[in-house]
Amino acid sequence: MTRKYDDKQVLALEIEFTNNSDKSTSLWMALASRANQETDTTIELLDGANGQYPDDYKADLVEMGDTNVKSGATVDAVVGFQIKYAGEPVQLIDSNGSDNPETFERIVETSDK
Protein backbone atom coordinates (compact mmCIF):
# COMPACT_ATOMS: atom_id res chain seq x y z
CA MET A 1 0.00 0.00 0.00
CA THR A 2 1.13 3.57 -0.41
CA ARG A 3 1.71 5.98 2.44
CA LYS A 4 -0.81 8.57 3.50
CA TYR A 5 1.30 11.56 2.43
CA ASP A 6 3.05 10.47 -0.78
CA ASP A 7 3.41 7.54 -3.16
CA LYS A 8 6.04 5.62 -1.16
CA GLN A 9 5.07 2.12 -0.05
CA VAL A 10 4.43 0.75 3.42
CA LEU A 11 4.66 -2.87 4.55
CA ALA A 12 1.75 -3.44 6.98
CA LEU A 13 1.91 -6.46 9.30
CA GLU A 14 -1.24 -7.68 11.04
CA ILE A 15 -0.28 -9.36 14.29
CA GLU A 16 -1.80 -10.88 17.40
CA PHE A 17 0.19 -9.79 20.45
CA THR A 18 0.04 -11.07 24.03
CA ASN A 19 1.82 -9.02 26.68
CA ASN A 20 3.57 -11.61 28.82
CA SER A 21 5.47 -9.03 30.87
CA ASP A 22 4.62 -7.82 34.39
CA LYS A 23 3.60 -4.32 33.28
CA SER A 24 1.92 -2.57 30.38
CA THR A 25 4.15 -2.16 27.37
CA SER A 26 4.18 -0.49 23.99
CA LEU A 27 3.33 -3.04 21.35
CA TRP A 28 5.84 -1.45 18.94
CA MET A 29 8.68 -1.72 21.48
CA ALA A 30 7.71 -5.25 22.50
CA LEU A 31 7.66 -6.36 18.88
CA ALA A 32 11.46 -6.20 18.95
CA SER A 33 11.80 -6.71 15.22
CA ARG A 34 13.73 -4.86 12.61
CA ALA A 35 13.23 -4.75 8.87
CA ASN A 36 16.00 -4.49 6.27
CA GLN A 37 16.29 -4.20 2.52
CA GLU A 38 19.52 -4.96 0.68
CA THR A 39 21.13 -3.15 -2.21
CA ASP A 40 24.16 -4.36 -4.15
CA THR A 41 26.46 -2.88 -1.50
CA THR A 42 24.45 -2.12 1.65
CA ILE A 43 21.86 -3.44 4.07
CA GLU A 44 19.39 -0.66 4.83
CA LEU A 45 17.35 -0.52 8.04
CA LEU A 46 13.71 0.44 7.38
CA ASP A 47 11.93 3.05 9.50
CA GLY A 48 8.62 2.36 11.20
CA ALA A 49 5.44 3.35 9.39
CA ASN A 50 2.91 3.77 12.20
CA GLY A 51 0.95 6.95 11.52
CA GLN A 52 1.54 6.72 7.77
CA TYR A 53 -1.27 4.39 6.74
CA PRO A 54 -4.12 5.73 4.60
CA ASP A 55 -7.00 7.01 6.76
CA ASP A 56 -9.31 4.22 5.57
CA TYR A 57 -6.87 1.36 6.35
CA LYS A 58 -8.04 -0.81 9.31
CA ALA A 59 -8.23 2.14 11.72
CA ASP A 60 -8.91 0.04 14.85
CA LEU A 61 -5.92 -2.24 14.23
CA VAL A 62 -3.65 0.68 13.32
CA GLU A 63 -4.61 2.53 16.53
CA MET A 64 -3.88 -0.60 18.59
CA GLY A 65 -0.38 -0.76 17.06
CA ASP A 66 0.44 2.54 18.80
CA THR A 67 -0.91 1.80 22.27
CA ASN A 68 0.33 0.33 25.53
CA VAL A 69 -1.02 -3.16 26.17
CA LYS A 70 -1.84 -4.25 29.72
CA SER A 71 -0.02 -7.17 31.29
CA GLY A 72 -1.68 -10.45 30.26
CA ALA A 73 -3.83 -8.86 27.53
CA THR A 74 -3.95 -10.12 23.94
CA VAL A 75 -4.72 -7.70 21.09
CA ASP A 76 -4.85 -7.68 17.30
CA ALA A 77 -2.93 -4.81 15.71
CA VAL A 78 -1.15 -3.48 12.64
CA VAL A 79 2.48 -2.36 12.68
CA GLY A 80 4.61 -1.58 9.68
CA PHE A 81 7.73 -0.33 7.99
CA GLN A 82 8.48 2.18 5.24
CA ILE A 83 9.68 0.39 2.10
CA LYS A 84 12.75 2.05 0.57
CA TYR A 85 13.04 -0.09 -2.57
CA ALA A 86 9.68 -1.08 -4.04
CA GLY A 87 9.82 -4.52 -5.64
CA GLU A 88 12.73 -5.68 -3.47
CA PRO A 89 12.24 -8.15 -0.60
CA VAL A 90 12.09 -7.04 3.03
CA GLN A 91 13.89 -9.12 5.66
CA LEU A 92 12.18 -9.18 9.07
CA ILE A 93 14.46 -10.22 11.95
CA ASP A 94 13.95 -10.28 15.69
CA SER A 95 15.98 -7.64 17.47
CA ASN A 96 16.17 -8.68 21.08
CA GLY A 97 18.87 -6.14 21.89
CA SER A 98 21.27 -8.70 23.30
CA ASP A 99 24.21 -10.70 22.03
CA ASN A 100 21.95 -13.72 21.48
CA PRO A 101 21.60 -14.83 17.88
CA GLU A 102 18.38 -13.97 16.07
CA THR A 103 15.60 -16.49 16.57
CA PHE A 104 13.22 -15.28 13.88
CA GLU A 105 13.66 -14.35 10.24
CA ARG A 106 11.14 -13.97 7.44
CA ILE A 107 11.49 -12.62 3.91
CA VAL A 108 8.51 -10.64 2.57
CA GLU A 109 8.29 -9.97 -1.15
CA THR A 110 7.16 -6.48 -2.13
CA SER A 111 5.54 -5.09 -5.25
CA ASP A 112 7.02 -2.41 -7.46
CA LYS A 113 3.53 -0.92 -7.92
Order of alpha helices (4+ residues) and beta strands (2+ residues): beta-beta-alpha-beta-beta-alpha-beta-beta-beta-beta
